[in-house]
């Protein structure tokens, strides 16, 4: 079996990817700062990638500040790709986000787009897993959209997906052949962002009001109605919002 190293493999999605790959008989190894691997400095990368056939990048920037996002995704990716070439890695899989290849002014997406370009230009065979926003991402949307006691969200559509389902898609990509391009993964249902947040609030007993409008921004940027939606032909996961909310309540 191929040796698959998951960078960010102790994190929210990365740990799930490692578990799924191991469950299917793959030699999967988690690499992160907790295991002595720092992609921002390159420390520990060479050793971690010894004998690796596939590298999966599930790392996340430490904040949403534009400069931090851009620096993280470009620096971290450069170090990974350099180490992969030295190690003879045959496939680089990166978890990224739907919408990076569309006109928009979301700084986080710009950082991910820069990351994707580095990967595409590197010469290392690759697969980009474009995922829509996770159900688990709702608190971040709320935090950046709160004005006083009111949550004012962009008047746009969203097709959220469970992190567990994204991990499955990433694991499949890692176990498969490079596509040298993107695959898109999304949840089975489309909502206005306002409805998505309202329903998560209702399940949690949160009494705050949620409104939307054309002036409201998404992480500091105005977006079109369909900016966050997947393209036609995307892989659709099975977990619905109600199922995910029920699972959270059970936990």
N, C-alpha and C positions, 0 to 999 in steps of 0.2 A: 504494500500500500504506500501511497505517497505520504511524505511528511508535510503537514500543513501547519504553518505558524500563524497564529492569530494575534496581530498587534492590537493592543487594547483588549486582550483576551480575558481580563478580569473585570471588565466593565459590564454595563447593563445589557448590551447586545452581544458583545464579544464572548462573554461567559456562556451565553446560550448557544452561540455558534460552536464553541469548543465541545460542549456537552453533546450536541446533536451529531457532530462529526465522529466523536468517540463512540457514541451509541451505534453508529453505522459502520464501525470497524476501522475508521481512519486513525492514523497516527497524528493526532492534533495536539498542539502545544500552545498554551497561553503565554504571551509575552507582554509585559507592561512595566511600569515603574516598580510595581510591587515585586516583580521577578528580576529586577535589575536592568531593565531595558528602557532607555530614555531616547525617544525618537527625535527630540528637539536638540540633543547634543550628539546623538549617534552612539552614546555609551551602551555597550552590551549588545548592539545589533549584530555585529559580525558573529559573535559566539552563538546567539540565538538562532541565526539563520544557517548554521552549519548543517549541511545535508538536507536543507529544505527544498521541496519541489514547488510549493505554493505558499504565498504570503497573502494573508487577508488583513486589510486595514479597517478596523472599526473604531479608530480613535476619534475623540471629540475635542474641539477647542475648549480651553478653560473658561472662556467668556464669549459673549456675543459682540464685544467691542470690535469695530471694523478692522483696526490695525492688528489686534490680537488674532482675530480669525485668519486674516490673510497671512500673517507671519507664521502662525501655527501650521496651517495646511500646506504652505509651500516649503517651509523648512523641514517639517516632519517627513513629508513625502520625498523630498530630495534625498534625505539621509536613508530612507528605506530603499529607494530605487538604486542608489549607489551600492548599498550593501547587498542587494539582490543580484546585481550584476556580478559582483565578486563571488557570490555563493553559487551562481549558476541557476537561480530560481527560474522556473519555467512559466509561472502564471502569477500575476498580481491581481487580486480582487479588492476593490475598494467600495465601501458602503458610502453612498452619497445621496443626493436628494433630487426629487423630481423638480424640474423648472430651471435648472442651472443653465440650460441651453436656450432659454427664451428671454426676450426683452423684459427686464425688470431691474429694480434698483435696491435689491435686498443685499446688504453687505455680506451676510453669511453665505448667500448663494454665490457671490463673487469669489469668495475664498474657496468654495468648493469647485467652482469652474476653473480657477487657477490650478487647483490640485489635479483635476481631471486632465487638463492640458499637459501638465508635466508627465502624467502617466502615459497618455497617448503618444507623446513625443519621445518616450524613454527607450523604445526598442524592446522592452520587456512585454511579452504577450499579456493581455489584460482583459478584465471584465469589470465594468462599472455597474453596480447595483443601485439604480435610482429608486428610492423609496419615497412614498408620500409621508406626510407627517404621522408620527406615532400617536396612538391614543394617549400614551404616557406623556405626550408633549403638551397636553392641555394646560398644565400649570404655567409653563413658560409663555404660552400665548396670553394667558390671563395676566401674568406679571407685567408683560410689556404693553398691555392694552388697558391697564387700570388707571382711571382718572378719579381720584377721590374714592368714593364708595361705588362708583359705576365702572363697569367693564365695557369699553367701547371698541368693538372689533370691526375689522374691514368687512365690507359688504361683498364677500367673495365666497366661492365654493371650496370645499375641502373633501378629500376622500381618504380619511385616516385609516391606519392599519395597526395591528397589534405588533409590538416588538418581537413577540414570539414567532409570528409569521414571517417577519423580516429576517430573523435569524435562520429560519428554515430556508428561505430563498438564498441567503448568503452562503449557507452551507452547501446547497445544491450547486451554486456557481463555483465554489471552491473545489468541489469534487468533480466538476465537469471540465470541458475544454474551454480555453479562452475564446471569447467572441470578438475581442478587439473592438469593443463598442459597448453601448449601454443595454441593460435590460431594465424594464420598469416594473415595480411591484406596488400594488395599492390595495386598500381595503375594498370590501364588496358594496359599500354604500357611499352615496354622495350627499353632503349636507351643506347648508350655509354655515359659515363659521359660528354665527350667532346661535344656531340650533345645536351645534356640536357642544359649545360651551354651556348653554342652558341645560342640556340634558346631563352633562357631567356634574353640573352644580346641583341639579335636582337629586341625582343619585347620592350625592355627598351631603345633602341637607344644607347647602350653601344658599343663603337668602339674597345674595347680591344680585342686582339687576344687570342684564346684558342687553346692549343695544348695538346697532350697526349703522353705518352710513358711508356715503361716498368719500367723506373727508377723513375717515378713520384709516389708520395705517397698520401695516403688518410688519412688525419688527423695524419700525422706522421708515417704511417705504409704502407708497401707494401701489396697489397691485390691481391687475385686471380680474374680472370675475373667474377666469379659468386658469390663472397663473399656477395654482397649486395642484391642478388636476393632471392625471397621467395621460399619456397618448393612447390612441386606440390600439388595442392588441396587448396592453399591459397584462402582466400576470395578476390575477385577482385572488387575494387571500380569502379565507372562509370566515374568519372571526368577525361577527357583527358588533356594533357598539353596545347593544344590550347584553350580548354574551360577555363582552369584556368588562362592562360595568358590574355584572353579576359576579364575575371572577374576582374583581377587586373587593367587592363586599364580602365574599367568602374568605378572602385572605385577612 
